[in-house]
Amino acid sequence: MEIRRKIAPASQWATDALIFFVFENKELTPGLGEYLGKNAPALLGSGALADVKGQLGRVALLHTGEGAGSPRILAAGLGKPEETDAEKLRQAVAAAAAQARSLELPAVGLPVSALSGLGLDAPAALEESLAGFSLSLYRYDALKTEPAPEAAYPSVLEVLAESELSEDENLAVSEACAQIAGVVRARDMINTPANLATPAYLADQLRQIADTYGFQCGIYGAEAISEMGMGCFESVFKGAGNEARLVVVDTAPNSKEAPVALVGKGVTFDTGGICLKPPLKMHEMKADMGGAAAVAGVLEASGMLPPGPRILAVIPLAENMPGSTATRPGDVATSLSGKTVEIINTDAEGRLLLCDAITYAGKFAPRAIVDLATLTGACVVALGPKVAGLFCNDDALSHRVLEAGERVGEPFWPMPLWDLYAKALESDAADLKNVGPREGGAVHAAVFLKQFVPKDTPWAHLDIAGPAWADEAYQHVTKGGAGFGVRTLFSLLRSW
């Protein structure tokens, strides 16, 4: 979808439909009231507003008639005025987008004035509206021979104003466009089948992003990974036919600034290895690289705007497959840090490649390390499918992540990292074992990773196993790969 800015008198907003908002009990928002008063006075006395309910998620279609710039208004309900927040705004614009698609409207306009009087910060409301509208229309149809014709609508979203946008409003539009591109990139990567989205394919995607925006990109194959001493990472891909890759992207390699290190789990397909998963829903394991995809999306979004903080992205990519050369339960691997790990369960592979990637990132003396991973089913059991777990060793960083996630509608919940959990990871054969007891599985996974974080380095582990994949569409999230984490990390970085 193309997002345009248009500055013109309201009578010249010649688009197929305008989005305005209404509250419950047919209470018009100031922006809609002003527009109707100036541009469609007949509506105010014709009874056409009788169908406007204002309930959250409901959209009334109004035909403005002659004399108005646009022939239609999509009056999106926001619910009760005192309960309006950014999340409800995203839901309202997503409902309007669905209505526009069902009507097959090529172009829709969002007046900046429509966001006045909502009780929200205007630039933030503009950013969330654009993101909510565009992302709710996402479809993955790259492999369909005949894509659904309605998927082409709408193709244009115009940001409309009668006078020049403020600096903050222009920035909101630019940042929204960048985030949308980043989330779409991540969703496309996740939704691409694993026979196509191999480690080599995803490494090439990351190289394309780096080349487009002038980032430094290093790509290392299986032999180089082994020579580096990443024995835990190597243990994951030993049974795979498609060769693993380690991708390292630096957005400002010549800078002396300490980077923010982003580490994304990139298991392009997870069978569980020798500890084979049950077949039910195994096809969704193409999404086990959701963390890597999110980091790729952040790089895409960051590259579209003036430079922010220096980013060091470390992305291990591998398949976890059974086979004669695959790692066996009970094998011991030596990590990049030198610690030895007894592999009790080969289906707890994400922490094995992450521990080496975290150690590698630590060599760059980062100001912070943030890893994203579809790591544990236990986190989904604990928090449900729409909330991610946040494990953090630094209160300030934890607050930043929570605030960033709340700002963009990606919810996180803080989880414990207590040392008492480490006792369960002691091994008779090695320094550590890769799993603890079934109870508290997400915590044990995080505590395992904690053993590889450099001393005094702020670190956050984001277990996105639940919200990285959506079994059904909700709000502005479409079915399939959600691109969860892109907007949170982008917001975190831009406000650093």
C-alpha positions in Angstrom: 0.0 0.0 0.0 1.2 3.5 -0.8 0.9 6.3 1.8 0.7 9.8 0.5 0.5 13.3 2.0 -2.0 15.8 0.5 -2.4 19.4 1.5 -5.6 20.9 0.1 -8.9 22.5 1.2 -11.3 19.8 2.6 -13.6 20.4 -0.4 -10.8 19.0 -2.6 -10.2 15.8 -0.7 -11.2 13.8 -3.7 -10.7 10.3 -2.5 -13.1 7.3 -2.5 -13.8 7.6 1.2 -12.7 9.5 4.3 -12.1 7.9 7.7 -13.6 9.8 10.6 -14.4 8.6 14.1 -17.5 8.6 16.3 -18.1 7.7 19.9 -20.9 5.6 21.3 -24.3 7.2 21.6 -23.7 8.9 18.2 -21.4 11.5 19.7 -19.5 13.0 16.8 -15.8 13.6 17.3 -14.7 17.3 16.8 -13.1 16.4 13.4 -16.2 14.8 12.0 -18.5 17.5 13.3 -16.4 20.2 11.7 -16.1 18.4 8.4 -19.8 17.7 8.2 -20.6 21.3 9.1 -18.5 22.7 6.4 -18.6 20.1 3.6 -21.7 18.0 3.9 -24.4 20.1 5.6 -27.2 18.0 4.2 -26.1 15.0 6.3 -26.7 16.9 9.5 -30.4 17.3 8.9 -31.2 14.3 6.7 -31.2 11.6 9.4 -28.3 9.8 7.6 -26.4 9.7 10.9 -29.0 7.4 12.4 -27.0 4.4 11.4 -23.9 5.6 13.2 -23.7 3.6 16.4 -20.1 4.5 17.5 -19.5 1.0 19.0 -15.9 -0.1 18.9 -15.3 -2.2 15.8 -18.5 -1.0 14.0 -18.2 1.2 10.9 -21.1 3.1 9.3 -21.0 4.1 5.7 -22.2 7.6 5.0 -22.8 9.0 1.5 -22.1 12.7 1.5 -23.7 13.7 -1.7 -22.9 16.7 -3.9 -20.7 19.5 -2.6 -18.4 17.3 -0.5 -14.9 16.4 -1.6 -15.3 12.7 -1.0 -18.5 10.8 -1.8 -18.3 8.6 1.3 -17.4 8.7 4.9 -16.4 5.6 6.9 -17.5 6.5 10.4 -15.5 4.2 12.6 -16.7 3.6 16.2 -14.3 4.2 19.1 -16.6 3.2 21.9 -16.8 5.4 25.0 -14.9 8.7 24.9 -13.4 8.2 28.3 -12.0 4.8 27.3 -10.3 5.8 24.1 -6.7 4.8 23.8 -4.2 3.9 21.1 -5.2 0.2 21.1 -8.9 1.1 20.5 -7.8 3.6 17.7 -5.9 0.8 16.0 -8.9 -1.5 16.2 -11.2 1.3 14.8 -8.9 1.9 11.8 -8.5 -1.8 11.2 -12.3 -2.1 11.0 -12.4 0.8 8.6 -9.8 -0.8 6.5 -11.8 -4.0 6.3 -14.9 -2.1 5.3 -12.9 -0.3 2.6 -11.6 -3.6 1.3 -15.1 -5.1 1.2 -16.3 -2.1 -0.8 -13.3 -2.4 -3.1 -12.3 1.2 -2.7 -9.0 2.0 -4.4 -8.1 5.1 -2.3 -9.0 6.1 1.2 -8.2 9.3 3.0 -7.4 9.9 6.7 -7.8 13.6 7.6 -5.4 14.7 10.3 -8.4 16.6 11.7 -10.1 13.3 12.3 -7.7 12.7 15.2 -8.5 15.9 17.0 -10.5 15.7 20.2 -9.8 12.1 20.9 -7.7 12.7 24.0 -4.6 11.3 22.4 -1.3 12.7 21.4 -1.9 13.8 17.8 1.4 12.7 16.2 1.3 9.3 18.0 -2.4 8.9 17.0 -1.5 9.6 13.4 1.4 7.0 13.5 -0.8 4.3 15.1 -3.7 5.0 12.7 -1.5 4.6 9.6 0.1 1.4 11.0 -3.2 -0.1 12.1 -4.8 0.6 8.8 -2.0 -0.7 6.6 -1.0 -3.8 8.6 -4.6 -5.0 8.9 -4.7 -5.3 5.1 -1.6 -7.4 4.8 -2.0 -10.6 2.8 0.7 -13.2 1.8 -0.3 -14.4 -1.6 3.1 -14.7 -3.3 2.6 -18.4 -4.1 -1.1 -18.2 -5.2 -1.7 -18.6 -8.9 -4.8 -16.4 -8.6 -4.7 -13.9 -5.7 -8.0 -12.8 -4.3 -9.1 -9.7 -6.3 -10.3 -7.8 -3.2 -6.7 -8.0 -1.8 -5.8 -5.2 -4.2 -8.0 -2.7 -2.3 -7.3 -0.2 -1.0 -4.0 0.5 -2.7 -3.6 4.1 -1.5 -4.0 5.8 1.9 -3.8 9.6 1.8 -2.9 11.7 4.9 -5.1 14.8 4.3 -4.7 18.2 5.8 -5.8 21.8 4.9 -2.5 23.3 6.1 1.1 22.0 6.2 1.8 19.2 8.6 3.8 20.0 11.7 7.3 18.6 12.0 6.1 16.0 14.5 3.2 15.0 12.2 5.6 14.6 9.2 7.9 12.5 11.4 5.0 10.4 12.5 4.1 9.6 8.8 7.7 8.8 8.0 8.1 6.5 11.0 4.8 4.8 10.3 5.9 4.1 6.7 9.2 2.7 7.9 7.6 0.4 10.5 5.0 -0.8 8.1 7.8 -1.8 5.6 9.6 -3.5 8.4 6.7 -5.5 9.6 5.7 -6.5 6.1 9.3 -7.7 5.5 9.2 -9.8 8.6 5.7 -11.2 7.8 6.8 -12.2 4.3 9.9 -13.9 5.7 7.9 -15.9 8.3 5.1 -16.9 5.9 7.4 -18.1 3.2 7.5 -21.9 3.3 10.6 -23.5 4.8 11.6 -25.3 1.5 12.1 -21.8 0.1 13.0 -19.8 3.2 16.2 -21.7 3.8 19.1 -20.3 5.9 20.8 -19.2 2.6 17.6 -17.5 1.4 17.2 -15.5 4.6 20.8 -14.6 4.6 20.4 -13.2 1.1 17.4 -11.2 2.3 19.5 -9.7 5.0 22.3 -8.9 2.6 19.8 -7.1 0.3 18.6 -5.0 3.3 22.2 -4.2 4.2 23.2 -3.3 0.6 20.1 -1.1 0.2 20.9 1.0 3.2 24.7 0.9 3.2 25.1 -1.4 6.3 28.0 -3.8 6.7 27.0 -7.4 6.3 29.0 -10.5 7.0 27.7 -14.0 6.2 29.4 -17.1 7.5 28.7 -20.7 6.5 28.7 -23.9 8.5 32.5 -24.4 8.4 33.3 -20.9 9.5 30.7 -21.2 12.4 32.5 -24.4 13.6 35.9 -22.8 13.3 34.7 -19.9 15.4 34.1 -22.3 18.2 30.3 -22.1 18.2 29.8 -25.7 19.2 26.3 -25.2 20.6 25.1 -23.5 17.4 26.8 -26.3 15.4 24.9 -28.9 17.4 21.6 -27.6 16.1 22.4 -27.9 12.4 24.4 -31.1 12.3 21.5 -33.2 10.9 20.4 -30.6 8.4 20.7 -30.8 4.6 20.5 -27.0 4.1 23.7 -25.3 5.3 23.5 -23.0 8.2 24.4 -19.3 8.1 25.5 -16.7 10.7 24.6 -13.2 9.6 26.2 -10.2 11.3 24.9 -6.7 10.2 26.4 -3.5 11.6 24.6 -0.3 10.7 27.6 2.0 11.5 30.8 -0.1 11.4 33.1 2.8 11.5 31.5 4.4 14.5 33.1 4.4 17.9 29.6 4.4 19.5 28.8 1.2 21.5 26.1 -0.6 19.5 22.7 -2.0 20.7 23.0 -5.7 19.8 19.9 -7.4 18.5 20.0 -11.2 18.4 17.3 -13.1 16.5 16.6 -16.8 16.7 16.5 -18.1 13.1 15.5 -21.7 13.1 14.1 -21.9 9.6 12.3 -25.2 10.3 12.2 -27.0 13.6 11.4 -30.7 13.6 12.7 -31.1 17.1 15.7 -33.0 15.8 16.1 -36.5 17.3 13.5 -35.5 19.9 10.9 -35.2 17.2 7.9 -33.0 17.6 4.4 -34.5 17.2 3.0 -33.9 13.7 0.0 -31.7 14.8 0.7 -28.1 13.7 4.4 -28.9 12.9 3.9 -27.0 9.6 3.8 -23.9 11.7 7.5 -24.5 12.6 8.4 -22.5 9.5 7.8 -19.6 11.9 10.5 -20.6 14.3 12.7 -17.9 12.7 10.3 -15.2 13.9 13.0 -13.6 16.0 15.4 -13.4 13.0 12.6 -12.0 10.9 11.8 -9.3 13.4 15.4 -8.2 13.5 15.4 -8.1 9.7 12.3 -5.9 9.9 14.0 -3.5 12.4 17.0 -3.2 10.1 14.6 -2.4 7.1 12.7 0.2 9.1 15.8 1.8 10.6 17.4 2.1 7.2 14.5 4.1 5.8 15.1 7.0 8.3 18.0 9.2 9.4 20.5 7.2 11.5 19.5 6.3 15.0 21.6 4.3 17.5 24.2 2.0 16.0 22.7 -1.5 15.6 24.7 -4.7 15.7 22.4 -7.6 14.4 23.6 -11.1 15.1 21.3 -13.7 13.4 22.0 -17.4 13.5 20.1 -19.3 10.8 19.7 -23.1 10.8 17.3 -26.0 10.3 16.9 -28.5 13.2 16.5 -31.9 11.5 16.8 -35.5 12.5 19.4 -37.7 10.7 22.4 -39.9 11.1 24.6 -37.0 11.9 22.2 -35.1 14.1 22.9 -34.3 17.7 21.7 -37.1 20.1 20.3 -36.5 23.6 23.1 -36.8 26.0 25.7 -35.3 23.6 27.9 -32.5 25.0 28.8 -29.4 23.0 31.3 -26.7 23.8 29.9 -23.1 23.4 31.8 -20.1 22.1 32.1 -18.9 25.7 34.0 -22.1 26.6 31.2 -23.5 28.8 30.1 -27.0 28.0 26.5 -28.0 27.6 24.9 -31.4 27.9 22.0 -31.5 25.4 19.2 -33.4 27.1 16.5 -32.4 24.6 17.3 -31.6 21.0 14.0 -29.8 20.7 15.4 -27.1 23.1 17.6 -26.0 20.2 16.9 -22.3 20.2 18.8 -21.5 23.4 21.8 -23.4 21.9 22.2 -21.2 18.9 21.3 -18.1 20.9 23.9 -18.7 23.6 26.7 -18.6 21.0 25.1 -15.6 19.2 24.8 -13.7 22.6 28.5 -14.5 23.4 29.5 -13.3 19.9 27.5 -10.1 20.3 29.2 -9.5 23.7 32.6 -9.2 22.0 31.5 -5.9 20.6 31.0 -4.3 24.1 27.4 -3.4 23.3 25.5 -0.9 25.4 22.7 -3.6 25.6 21.8 -6.9 24.1 18.2 -7.7 23.2 17.4 -11.2 21.9 14.1 -12.2 20.3 13.1 -15.8 20.0 10.1 -18.1 19.5 11.7 -20.0 22.3 9.3 -22.0 24.5 5.8 -23.4 24.4 5.9 -22.9 28.2 5.7 -19.1 27.7 2.6 -19.5 25.6 1.0 -21.7 28.3 1.9 -19.0 30.9 0.9 -15.9 29.0 -1.4 -17.0 26.1 -0.9 -16.5 22.4 -0.9 -12.7 22.3 1.5 -11.7 25.0 5.3 -12.1 25.0 7.5 -12.8 28.0 10.1 -10.3 29.0 13.2 -11.5 31.0 15.6 -8.7 31.8 18.6 -8.2 34.1 18.3 -4.4 34.1 15.4 -2.4 35.4 15.9 0.6 33.1 16.0 -1.6 30.0 13.0 -3.6 31.2 11.0 -0.4 31.6 12.1 0.8 28.1 10.9 -2.4 26.5 7.6 -2.5 28.3 7.0 1.2 27.5 7.9 0.7 23.8 5.7 -2.4 23.5 2.7 -0.6 25.1 3.2 2.4 22.8 2.8 0.2 19.7 0.3 -2.4 20.9 2.8 -5.3 21.3 2.3 -6.5 24.9 5.0 -7.9 27.1 4.9 -9.3 30.6 7.9 -9.2 33.0 9.0 -12.7 34.1 11.5 -13.7 36.8 15.2 -14.4 36.3 16.0 -15.6 39.8 19.3 -17.5 40.3 17.5 -20.2 42.3 16.3 -21.5 38.9 19.9 -22.1 37.9 20.3 -25.1 40.2 18.0 -27.1 37.9 20.4 -26.6 35.0 23.4 -28.3 36.6 24.7 -31.2 34.7 26.6 -34.3 35.8 28.5 -34.5 32.5 29.0 -30.8 31.6 28.9 -27.3 33.0 25.2 -27.0 32.1 22.3 -28.9 30.6 20.1 -27.2 28.1 16.8 -28.0 29.9 15.4 -28.0 33.4 12.1 -29.5 34.6 8.9 -29.1 32.7 7.5 -26.6 35.3 8.8 -23.1 34.7 10.2 -24.1 31.3 10.3 -20.5 29.9 12.1 -19.3 33.0 14.7 -22.1 32.9 15.3 -21.3 29.2 15.9 -17.6 30.0 18.2 -18.5 33.0 20.2 -20.7 30.7 20.8 -17.8 28.3 21.7 -15.5 31.2 24.8 -17.7 31.8 26.2 -16.4 28.5 25.5 -12.7 28.9 28.7 -10.6 29.5 29.0 -9.3 33.0 27.5 -5.9 33.6 25.8 -5.8 30.2 22.1 -4.9 30.2 20.2 -7.7 28.5 16.6 -8.5 27.6 15.3 -11.8 26.4 12.0 -11.6 24.6 10.2 -14.9 24.3 7.7 -14.2 21.5 6.6 -17.8 20.9 3.0 -16.8 21.4 2.4 -13.6 19.4 4.9 -14.3 16.6 2.3 -16.5 14.9 -1.5 -15.9 14.7 -3.8 -18.8 14.2 -6.5 -16.3 13.3 -6.6 -12.6 12.5 -7.3 -10.1 15.3 -7.3 -6.3 15.4 -4.5 -5.2 13.0 -2.7 -8.6 13.1 -3.4 -10.9 10.1 -3.4 -14.7 10.2 0.1 -16.3 10.0 3.4 -14.6 10.7 2.7 -11.4 12.7 6.0 -9.6 12.6 5.7 -9.2 16.3 8.6 -7.3 17.9 9.5 -5.1 14.9 7.6 -2.1 16.1 8.7 -2.6 19.8 12.4 -2.7 18.9 12.0 0.2 16.4 10.3 2.3 19.1 12.9 1.3 21.6 15.8 2.3 19.4 14.3 5.6 18.2 13.7 6.7 21.8 17.1 5.6 23.1 
